[in-house]
Amino acid sequence: MMNKVWVSTSSEEVLGVSVMKSRCRLVEVLIVVGYACLVGTVGVEGYPAEDLVVRLPGQPKVEFRQYAGYVDVDVKHGRSLFYYFVEAEQDPGKKPLTLWLNGGPGCSSIGGGAFTELGPFYPKGDGRGLRTNSKSWNKASNLLFVESPAGVGWSYSNTTSDYNSGDASTADDMYLFMLKWYEKFPSYRSRELFLTGESYAGHYIPQLTNALLDHNACSTGFKFNIKGVAIGNPLLRLDRDAPSIYEYFWSHGMISDEIGLAIMNKCDFDDYSYASPHNVSLSCIHAINEANLIVGDYINNYDVILDVCYPSIVQQELRLKKMATKLSVGVDVCMTYERRFYFNLPEVQKALHANRTNLPYVWSMCSRVLNYSDADGNINILPILKRIVQNRIPVWVFSGDQDSVVPLLGSRTLIRELAHELQFKITVPYGGWFHQGQVGGWVTEYGNLLTFATVRGAAHMVPYAQPSRALHLFSSFVRGRRLPNTTSTSIDG
C-alpha cells in the first residue's frame, strides 16, 4: 500500500561512497559483538520455542509450523520489530526463505502480505476466525513478514524520536533485523534468500538489498545468500510514476479527453509532489483536482474493477458476529475491516506473542504514530536496481494491470530504460504468459536478469485479486524459471 506521493532527495545519498564506508564500519562493529559472525553451529535448527505459534484463534488445522515475536534492533532505545514466519507447506528444509515487506510507507506486512495476500490464511467474514488461502506462497517457499519500520503495527520503540524515520534508517534496521533473526533461526542463514514486496517496498526492498550487498562486500565471514529481488507495483521514480496515474485514468475512460489533455499540457511532473503543491502550477492542481473528483470516492483506486466496501455496514455486522464478507469478482472487498477486527482481539495478540508492551493504540494496517521522511519518496531507485543486477541478482518487477495508484505504464517504461542503460538485449520478447490455459499477463525479459511482467486482472496488491496467477508468477521466480509462453506449463506449488 502507498499512502503518499513524495518529494525529492538525491539517490547519490543512498549509493554514495560515504554510505558504503559507514556500512562497512557497522559491519566491523557487528563482528566485534558477534552479530555479523553469527556465532553458532551451522545446521543446528534451534528454532525459538518461545516464538512458536501453537494455534491462532479460529485457525484451520495445518501441518506446517508458524512463529511470531520480536527482534530487538536497538536495545538501548528499546526498538523492536515484530515478525511472523511461516514454514513452507511441504519440505521446508529444502525450500528457500522469502522476505516480504508491504509499503506505505508505514503499512503492515503482517496485515497486508501475511493475512490478506500471500500468507496461508485469510480472515473469515465474521472477523473472529481464519480460512485457508489455497494459493499461499508457502507452497513454494518459507515466508517471513516484518512490520517495519518501528511504529508500524506491533513494532515499537521506547524512544519516541525513533518514529521519525526514513529510507536509510529503515534499511539499516531491517539489515540488523535479518542478522538477528538468523540468530533465532540459524539453519536459514545459508538458505537461498529472496527479497520481495510491493508499492513503497519498491524503496524498502532495493535499499535493503543494497545494505545486504554492502555487508557482503565488507564481511570476511557470513554473507547473505541473495538469489533474487521481486517487487510488485513499485514506486521507483516519482516523476515517472505520478503522471502514469492520470494516463491510466484517461486510457481507462475514467476521465475525459479534456481533463487528460489539461493534465498532460499543464503539469510539469519533474516538480510534482503531494507534499509540496506550491511547486506545481495552479492550473495543474485544478486539473488534477477535477480528475480526482470525476473518478470519485466509489472507485477503489488500488483495483479499479472491484466494488468498494461500505465500512459503516461491515463494522456493524462484525460487532453483531454476522458474516460481513462482500464479494466482487470473487474477491472479499471487506477483508481489510475483518482483518483489523481480528488482530485487535486480545486472544489473537496473545497467540502471536504480539503487543508485549501494551501499546497505547489499537493495531491498524497503516501507522498513525510514524513520521516518515517526505523527502525520501522521490529517491530514484533505478541506480540501486542497476547495482543489484550488476551483482548478477535477478530482478523481477510485476504489475497488476487494474492498479491506478502505481500503474504498469510507468513501471514498464522505467524497466525498459534501465535495461537500455545496462545495455541489455531483449532475451524474451514482450508477449503473453499463460496460467491454467489462459493468459496470465504479459512479460518481457532483458539480459537474462531483468524481467517485467503484468498480471492480468490483478490489483495494486497482486496476490489479493489474482491469487492463483500470483502464485504461478512467484513459483517461477523462486525456481529460476521463465513464465511459460504456452498453455501447457503449470508449476504451482
N, C-alpha and C positions, 0 to 999 in steps of 0.2 A: 504494500500500500504506500502511496506517496501523498503526504499531506499538503506540501507546499511546492512552489517552484522558486528557484533561488537566484542569488546574485553572485558576483564573480570574485575569484581569487586565482592566483597563478597555480597551474598544475606543477610548475617547477618547484614549488614548496613541498610537494609530495615526492617528486622524483629526484630532488637535488642531492648533491653530494653531502651536504650538511645532515640531511635526514639519514642517509646511509651510514655516516660516521656515528651519529647518535645511536642508531640501532645497533651498530657493532659494539659500542660501549655498553649498551644494555645487555647484549649477549654475554659480554665479558663478566658483567656483574652477576647475571643469572648463573653462569658457570660456577662462580665462586660460591653462591648459595645453593647450588645443586640442581636448579630447575632445568637449565639447558642440557645438563648431562643426563637427566632423567635416571638417577641412580636407582638400580633395582635389577632384578634378574629378568632377562629377556625371555618371553614366552610364558611367564607366570601370569595366569589370568587375574587373580586378585581383585575382582570387582568389589566395589564398596558395598558391603551388606546393608549399611545404614541408608543407602540411596535406593535400594531395591523397592520398586512399586509392586506390592503384593497383588493388589487388585483395585482398580478405580471404581467408584460407585456406579452401579448400573452397567458395568462393562461386560461385553460378551466374553466367553471363555476363549483364551488363546494359548498357544504353546510357546511363543517367544517371550523373552524377558524384557521388562521395562525398568528404567532407572530415572530418578529425578532428584534434584537437590542443588546445592550451591557450590560454586568455586570462588574462593576469595582471591581477588586480583590485586587488592591493596589492603593488607591487614591493618596498617596504621590508620588509614582513612575509614576503614570499615566498609570497603566497597566490594560487593559480591554480585556475581552474575548467576542467574538461575538457568538450569538446563533441563531438558527432557531427552532421554536417549532410548531408542527402541531398537532391539536387535532385528536382524533380517528374519523373515518368516521361516526360512529353511537354510540350513548350513551357514549360520552366521560367521563361523570361524573361517569360511572360505570366501566371504564377500567383503567388499571394500567398506570404508567409512565415508559417509557423505554428510557434510555440514550444510545446513540450510539456514539462511537468515532472511527475514522479512525486512521491509524498508521503513518508510515513513517520511523522514527519519523519526524514530520513536515508537514504532509499532511492533507488536509482539510476534515472535516467530513460533511461540507455543500456540497462541490463539489462531494465528494465520496458517503457517505451513503445517504444524503438527495436527491441529484439530479441525481445520476447515478445508485443507487442500490435499496434502500428500501423505499424512500420517495414517496409522492403522484404524483410527476411529473418527467418527463424526458425532456431534451432539444429537440426541433424539429431539423430536419436536416438542416434548414436554419440558426440556431443559434439565432433566434430572437423571438422565441416563445416556448411554452411548450406543451407537450402532456401528457395525463393521464397514470399513471402507475396503471394498473388494479390489480396488485398484491402488492400494497403498504402495509407495515406492520402497517399502521394506521387503517387497517381493524380490528386489534386485540389489539391495544394499542395506547395511546398517545405517541408521539415521540419527543425527544429532541436531537438536534445535536449541538455540540460545536466545534468551531475552537480552538484547544488547542495544544501546549502552545502559549503564546503571540509571535507574529511573523508569525503565520500561518494564511493564508487567510486575513481576515479583523481584526483579533485580533492583538493588538498592545501594545506597551509601549512607553512612552515618555522618558524612561531611557534606553539608548542603551545597557547597560550591562545586562538588563533583557533578552536579546536574547541569552545570554549564559546560557542555561538551561539543565536540565537532568530529570531523572525519579522522583526524590524526589520532586523537585520544581514543576514539572508538576502535581504530585498527590496533593500537598498542594494547588496549585492554583485551581485545579478542586474541591477540598473539599470546599474551600472558595466560589467558584462559586456556588456550589449546595446550600449552606446555603443562599447565597444572591439571588439566583434565586427563592428559596422558598418564599423570601420576596415579590418578584414580583407576585408570583402565590401561595398564602398561602393555597388554597384549596388542593394543591397537596402534602403538607408536611406529611400528614398521609396516602397518597395513596401508594399502593404497588409499589416498585421500582425495576426495572430490569436493570442491568448494562451489556451492550453489546458492541461489537466492533470486529475489525479484524486486522490481521497482527501484527504490532508493538503495537496495542492495547492489544495484549497478555501481554504486560508490563503495559500499561496505566490502563486497567480496573482492573486487580487484585490488583495493587498498590493503585488505588483509593479506591477500596473496603476495602483494608487494612486500609486506613486512616479513612474511614467511620466507620469501626469496632472499631478503636481506639477511635473515638468520642463517639460511643455508650457505650464503656466501661468506659469512663471518665465522661460523661454527666449525671447529675441527672434530666435533663429536656428533651428536644426534642431528639429523637433518629430516625435515618434513618430506614425506614421500608423495608429493603433489602430482596427481595424474590428470587433472582436468578442471576447468572452470566453466560453469554454465549459469547464465543469468537471463531471467525472463522479463520481458517488457521493461528493460532497464533504463534509468536515467543515465545517459552517458555524456551528453553535451547539451546544455540548456538552450543555447542559441539555435540549435537544430531540432531539438525535441519539442520546444514550445510552439513554433509555427506549424508543426505537423498536426497539432491538436485541431487547429482551425481548418487545415487542409482536409483532415479526416471528417470534421463536421460537414464541410461543403461536399466532399465526394460521396457522403452517405445520405445526402438530402436532408440534413438536419438544420442547415441554414441556407439562405437564399444566395443566388449569384451575387446580388448587390452587396450583401454583407461580406461574403467571401472575398470579393474584389477589393472592398474597402480595407479589409484587414491586410491583404497582400500589398496594397499600394501605400497604406498609411503607417504600417508598423515596421519599425527597424528592430528586429529581434536581437541584433547584436547588443542592444542596450536594455533588453526586456527583462523585467523582474517583478514578481508579485510583491516582493519585499520593498522595492523602491519604485513605485509607479511614477514618481516625478521624472524618472529617466525616459519615460515614454510620452509621446505627444498626446495631447488631449483628444485629438481625432482618432487616434489608435485606441485609446482607452474607451472612448464612446462606442467604437465599432465592436470591440471585444465584449463590452457590457451588453450590447444588443444581441450578439451571438449567444452569450450565456443565457440571456432572457428567453430567446427563441427556443433553445434546447430545453430549458425549463428544469423544474425540480422533479419531474416524474419520469426522468430517464436516468438509469444507472450508468454514469459515465465510464465506470470500470467494465461494463458489459452492456453495450447499447441495445442488445436484443432481449435482455432479461427484463421481466417486470420488476417493480420495486416492492419492498415490504413496508407495510404501514406500522411503525413502531408502537403507537398507542394501542392498537388492536392486539398485536402479538404479545406485548408486555402484560396486558390484562389476562390473556389466555394462559401465559406462563404462571401467573400468580394463582390462577384457578386450576392449575395442573391439567390443562387441556393440551391436546396436540396442536401446536402453533404452526407446524410446517406448511408453507405455501410453495407450491411447485410452479416453476416457469421453465419450459423447455427441459423438464426433468431435473431441474436444479432447485434446491431448497433456498429460496431467496431470503428467508428469515433466519438462516443459520447463525448470523452474527449475533442476534439477540439471544438465541438459545444458548450459544457458547458463553456469552457474558453471564447469563444466569447460572449456568453450570459451574463456571470457575469461581463464582463467589459463594458457592455452598461450602460451609466450614468442613464438611466431611471430604470434599474433593481436595481442598487445600491440604488437609491432614494426610490424605493418601499420597499426594505428590511431594510431601515434605516441603511445601511452599509457604511463603509468608511467615517465615520463622521469627521476624521482628515485629509482627502485628502492625503492618504499615497503616498510617492514618488515612488511607483512601482505599476504595474498592479496586479490584482488578479491572482494567479496561484494555481494550485492544490497542489503543494508542495513548501514549503517556500525556498526563496533564501536569507533570512536575518538571519534565525535561525542558531545558532551554538550549536548543541546538543551534549551532552557528548558522546564521542566514547566509554567510559568505561562502560556505563550503559547497553549496549545491551547484555552483557554476564551475567547479573544477572540471577541466576537460579530462575525462577518464581514458581517452584513446591512447595517450602515450603510455599509460600503465598497462593497458591491454597489449600494446606493442611489445613492452618488455616481457610480459608473460609468454606471449607467443614465441619471442626470440629465445626463450628458455626451453623451447620445444614442448610446451604445455598446451594441449588442445583447448581452444576456447569456443564454446557454443553460445550464441545469442539466439533466443527463441521468443516469438511474439504471438500472443493471442490476437487474432485479427478483428475481434469485436471490441477492443480496448481503445477508447479515445483519450485516455489520460497520458499514456506514453505509447503512441501508436507505432505500428510497424513501419510506417512511412519514413520516420526519422531514423529508426534503428537500422533499417535495411541500407539506407544511403550511407550512414556512418561506417558500417562494417565494410561496405564496398570501398569507401575511401581509405579505410585502414589497410585493406588488402592491397590497394594500389600503392600506398606508401611503403608497404613491406615488399613490394614488387612480387607479390604472389600471383601466380596464374590461376585461372578457374580450373579446379580439379573435378568439380561436379557442377555441370551447367544448371541454371535455375529451372526447376521443374517440380512436378508433384511428387510427394511421397505418400505411401499407402499404409493403411491400417484396416484390418478386417474387411478387405475388399473395396474400401472406399478411400478417397483422397483424404489423408490426414492433415495436409497442409502443403506448403511449397518450401523448397530447400535449395541452397547453393553452398558450395564449399570452395575455399581458396587455399592453395598451397598445402593441402592435406592437414591443416592445423586450425583453420578459421572457418566456422560454419555459421550460417544464418538460416533459421528455419521459422516458418509460421506454423501455427496450429489452428486449423480451420474450426470456426465456431467457438473459439476459446476467448476467455476474458483476460483482463489485466492479471488476474490470478488464474493462470492457465489450468492447473490441476483441479481447481474448483469447478470450472464449467465443462471441461473435457477430460475427466479423469483417465479414461481408457487410452486416448491418444497421448496424453501427457506421460503415462507410464511407458508407453511404447517408445516415445522420444527419449525418456530418461534411461530406459534399459539399453537402448542403442548407445547412448553417450557413455555410460559406465563400462560397457563391454567393448568400447572402441570400434563400434560398427557404424557404418553409414546408414541413414534412414533408407528403407527399401523403395526402389523406383518401380516395383511391380506389385501386383495384388497378391502374390503367393507367399510372402515372407511374414512370419509372426514370431516375435521374440519376447512377448510379455512374460513377466515372472522370472 
